[in-house]
Structure formats: C-alpha cells, structure tokens
C-alpha cells in the first residue's frame, strides 16, 4: 500500500479477501476493481451506485462517499484485524449503511483479537481515528510494523 499511495492510487477495497500470498509469504494486493487513480486530486468521490464494502469503510467514506489514502488506512486497520483473528468477519452482525455509520460515530471499534499483542492492536486503533488526518500514513504503518512485528511474536 505504501507503493500504491506513492503512485497516487486509492484502492477502496483493502480487505483480506483481496490479499494474495505468494511463495516466501510475500503478500500481494489484488482486486483493483474499486481502485482509482487520484493523480489530479488527493481523493476520489464515488458518484455512481453500486455495492461497497461497508464493514471496511471509514466514516467519511460512508457519509460522503469520499475515498483517499486516509480511508485506505482505515481499511488497512480492519484488514490487519482480519489477519489477527485468522479471517473472522468484522462486525459479524447484520449491519446496514446507517447502523454502521452510527456505530462508528459512537466510537465503537473492533475489539482486540485474542492473542494480538497490544502494540499491534494500538496500531489498528490509530488507523481507526475518527479524524482522517490523525490516521497514520502507510509509510508510518510500515515503520511501525518493521519495529514491532518481530518482537511481538515468537516462533514455536
């Protein structure tokens, strides 16, 4: 995602279902069906109808259909939660657009996954700041993961 961001690309559907794992455990982002080039502006506003992945969407995307690197950072937090829960569905209860928006505006977030180190859950929480400007950039996310991922897990 750091590379996509540098190329002014907004993915808009960052989720575990769109991550491929190749040889050597290299993860590759797939399904660019919702991706958009935001070269002329720093955001993309969806004007057409169509289904969107509301469980992974940032509040500003739910409310105004605006997508940018900040909303992709929100989705990354949900993707990371999916990984840490071994593929559980976020917000597994029946949820619609309005109830999802209300839930997020009330400050409700996904709970810390069992066996998830606190420092990694705190990164998820940073990705889920209500204010998009408060979310980490993908450069900051990469730096955080490089510093913390190896020290957070032991290989047994």
Secondary structure, 3 states (H helix, E strand, C coil): CHHHHHCCEECCCCCHHHEEEEHHHEEEECCCCCCEECCCCCEEECCCCCCCCHHHCCHHHHHHCEEEHHHHHHHHHHHHHHHHCCCCCCCCCCCCHHHHHHHHHCCCCCCCCCCCCHHHHHHHHHHCCCCHHHCCCHHHHHHHHHHHHHHHCCCC
